[in-house]
Amino acid sequence: MHIHVEKGENEAKVWLEPTIELAYSHGFTTKEIKLILQIVEMYEQIINDKWNSHFSNKKQC
C-alpha cells in the first residue's frame, strides 16, 4: 500500500506497509517531507480504511 502526495509540481510517494516511509520525493523540502510523514502517521488508520474500501469496491465491479 502506498499514497501519492502532490503540491504544484512537487510529488512524493509514501509506503504505508510494512512501515510508513518515503519511497521518493521530487521538489519537496526536508521540512515538507517531515510534515507529510507526520500527517500520514496521524491519519494512518483512516488512510488504510479508505484504501481498503476503495480497492475492495473495484474488485467487485
mmCIF file of the C-alpha atoms, coordinates in Angstrom:
data_MODEL
# 
_entry.id   MODEL 
# 
loop_
_atom_site.group_PDB 
_atom_site.id 
_atom_site.type_symbol 
_atom_site.label_atom_id 
_atom_site.label_alt_id 
_atom_site.label_comp_id 
_atom_site.label_asym_id 
_atom_site.label_entity_id 
_atom_site.label_seq_id 
_atom_site.pdbx_PDB_ins_code 
_atom_site.Cartn_x 
_atom_site.Cartn_y 
_atom_site.Cartn_z 
_atom_site.occupancy 
_atom_site.B_iso_or_equiv 
_atom_site.pdbx_formal_charge 
_atom_site.auth_seq_id 
_atom_site.auth_comp_id 
_atom_site.auth_asym_id 
_atom_site.auth_atom_id 
_atom_site.pdbx_PDB_model_num 
ATOM 1  C CA . MET A 1 1  ? 0.000   0.000  0.000   1.00 0.00 ? 1  MET A CA 1 
ATOM 2  C CA . HIS A 1 2  ? 1.162   3.487  -0.779  1.00 0.00 ? 2  HIS A CA 1 
ATOM 3  C CA . ILE A 1 3  ? -0.094  7.013  -1.357  1.00 0.00 ? 3  ILE A CA 1 
ATOM 4  C CA . HIS A 1 4  ? 0.989   9.835  -3.604  1.00 0.00 ? 4  HIS A CA 1 
ATOM 5  C CA . VAL A 1 5  ? 1.254   13.421 -2.403  1.00 0.00 ? 5  VAL A CA 1 
ATOM 6  C CA . GLU A 1 6  ? 1.218   16.296 -4.863  1.00 0.00 ? 6  GLU A CA 1 
ATOM 7  C CA . LYS A 1 7  ? 1.612   20.034 -4.433  1.00 0.00 ? 7  LYS A CA 1 
ATOM 8  C CA . GLY A 1 8  ? 2.046   22.027 -7.610  1.00 0.00 ? 8  GLY A CA 1 
ATOM 9  C CA . GLU A 1 9  ? 4.896   20.375 -9.491  1.00 0.00 ? 9  GLU A CA 1 
ATOM 10 C CA . ASN A 1 10 ? 6.122   18.540 -6.361  1.00 0.00 ? 10 ASN A CA 1 
ATOM 11 C CA . GLU A 1 11 ? 5.362   14.867 -5.875  1.00 0.00 ? 11 GLU A CA 1 
ATOM 12 C CA . ALA A 1 12 ? 6.119   12.223 -3.273  1.00 0.00 ? 12 ALA A CA 1 
ATOM 13 C CA . LYS A 1 13 ? 5.247   8.576  -2.784  1.00 0.00 ? 13 LYS A CA 1 
ATOM 14 C CA . VAL A 1 14 ? 4.870   7.204  0.743   1.00 0.00 ? 14 VAL A CA 1 
ATOM 15 C CA . TRP A 1 15 ? 4.776   3.498  1.555   1.00 0.00 ? 15 TRP A CA 1 
ATOM 16 C CA . LEU A 1 16 ? 2.174   2.548  4.162   1.00 0.00 ? 16 LEU A CA 1 
ATOM 17 C CA . GLU A 1 17 ? 3.329   -1.052 4.603   1.00 0.00 ? 17 GLU A CA 1 
ATOM 18 C CA . PRO A 1 18 ? 5.174   -2.678 6.180   1.00 0.00 ? 18 PRO A CA 1 
ATOM 19 C CA . THR A 1 19 ? 6.034   0.680  7.761   1.00 0.00 ? 19 THR A CA 1 
ATOM 20 C CA . ILE A 1 20 ? 5.399   4.288  6.812   1.00 0.00 ? 20 ILE A CA 1 
ATOM 21 C CA . GLU A 1 21 ? 8.393   5.519  4.848   1.00 0.00 ? 21 GLU A CA 1 
ATOM 22 C CA . LEU A 1 22 ? 9.208   7.788  1.961   1.00 0.00 ? 22 LEU A CA 1 
ATOM 23 C CA . ALA A 1 23 ? 9.606   5.953  -1.354  1.00 0.00 ? 23 ALA A CA 1 
ATOM 24 C CA . TYR A 1 24 ? 10.631  9.075  -3.268  1.00 0.00 ? 24 TYR A CA 1 
ATOM 25 C CA . SER A 1 25 ? 10.198  12.810 -3.351  1.00 0.00 ? 25 SER A CA 1 
ATOM 26 C CA . HIS A 1 26 ? 10.634  15.331 -6.141  1.00 0.00 ? 26 HIS A CA 1 
ATOM 27 C CA . GLY A 1 27 ? 10.602  19.001 -5.209  1.00 0.00 ? 27 GLY A CA 1 
ATOM 28 C CA . PHE A 1 28 ? 9.537   18.845 -1.550  1.00 0.00 ? 28 PHE A CA 1 
ATOM 29 C CA . THR A 1 29 ? 11.824  20.337 1.093   1.00 0.00 ? 29 THR A CA 1 
ATOM 30 C CA . THR A 1 30 ? 13.067  18.270 4.021   1.00 0.00 ? 30 THR A CA 1 
ATOM 31 C CA . LYS A 1 31 ? 10.682  20.184 6.273   1.00 0.00 ? 31 LYS A CA 1 
ATOM 32 C CA . GLU A 1 32 ? 7.723   19.418 3.982   1.00 0.00 ? 32 GLU A CA 1 
ATOM 33 C CA . ILE A 1 33 ? 8.635   15.723 3.838   1.00 0.00 ? 33 ILE A CA 1 
ATOM 34 C CA . LYS A 1 34 ? 8.776   15.569 7.619   1.00 0.00 ? 34 LYS A CA 1 
ATOM 35 C CA . LEU A 1 35 ? 5.322   17.166 7.811   1.00 0.00 ? 35 LEU A CA 1 
ATOM 36 C CA . ILE A 1 36 ? 3.920   14.793 5.167   1.00 0.00 ? 36 ILE A CA 1 
ATOM 37 C CA . LEU A 1 37 ? 5.158   11.766 7.125   1.00 0.00 ? 37 LEU A CA 1 
ATOM 38 C CA . GLN A 1 38 ? 3.743   13.164 10.381  1.00 0.00 ? 38 GLN A CA 1 
ATOM 39 C CA . ILE A 1 39 ? 0.337   13.674 8.772   1.00 0.00 ? 39 ILE A CA 1 
ATOM 40 C CA . VAL A 1 40 ? 0.348   10.178 7.284   1.00 0.00 ? 40 VAL A CA 1 
ATOM 41 C CA . GLU A 1 41 ? 1.220   8.728  10.702  1.00 0.00 ? 41 GLU A CA 1 
ATOM 42 C CA . MET A 1 42 ? -1.571  10.744 12.371  1.00 0.00 ? 42 MET A CA 1 
ATOM 43 C CA . TYR A 1 43 ? -4.165  9.540  9.872   1.00 0.00 ? 43 TYR A CA 1 
ATOM 44 C CA . GLU A 1 44 ? -2.729  6.073  9.203   1.00 0.00 ? 44 GLU A CA 1 
ATOM 45 C CA . GLN A 1 45 ? -5.865  4.166  10.216  1.00 0.00 ? 45 GLN A CA 1 
ATOM 46 C CA . ILE A 1 46 ? -8.192  6.387  8.189   1.00 0.00 ? 46 ILE A CA 1 
ATOM 47 C CA . ILE A 1 47 ? -5.910  6.161  5.142   1.00 0.00 ? 47 ILE A CA 1 
ATOM 48 C CA . ASN A 1 48 ? -5.736  2.360  5.442   1.00 0.00 ? 48 ASN A CA 1 
ATOM 49 C CA . ASP A 1 49 ? -9.515  2.091  5.814   1.00 0.00 ? 49 ASP A CA 1 
ATOM 50 C CA . LYS A 1 50 ? -10.115 4.310  2.766   1.00 0.00 ? 50 LYS A CA 1 
ATOM 51 C CA . TRP A 1 51 ? -7.520  2.404  0.717   1.00 0.00 ? 51 TRP A CA 1 
ATOM 52 C CA . ASN A 1 52 ? -9.090  -0.953 1.565   1.00 0.00 ? 52 ASN A CA 1 
ATOM 53 C CA . SER A 1 53 ? -12.620 0.336  0.898   1.00 0.00 ? 53 SER A CA 1 
ATOM 54 C CA . HIS A 1 54 ? -11.620 1.889  -2.426  1.00 0.00 ? 54 HIS A CA 1 
ATOM 55 C CA . PHE A 1 55 ? -9.781  -1.127 -3.784  1.00 0.00 ? 55 PHE A CA 1 
ATOM 56 C CA . SER A 1 56 ? -12.199 -3.756 -2.444  1.00 0.00 ? 56 SER A CA 1 
ATOM 57 C CA . ASN A 1 57 ? -15.023 -1.919 -4.274  1.00 0.00 ? 57 ASN A CA 1 
ATOM 58 C CA . LYS A 1 58 ? -13.071 -2.005 -7.552  1.00 0.00 ? 58 LYS A CA 1 
ATOM 59 C CA . LYS A 1 59 ? -12.653 -5.796 -7.344  1.00 0.00 ? 59 LYS A CA 1 
ATOM 60 C CA . GLN A 1 60 ? -16.429 -6.248 -7.061  1.00 0.00 ? 60 GLN A CA 1 
ATOM 61 C CA . CYS A 1 61 ? -17.198 -4.327 -10.269 1.00 0.00 ? 61 CYS A CA 1 
# 
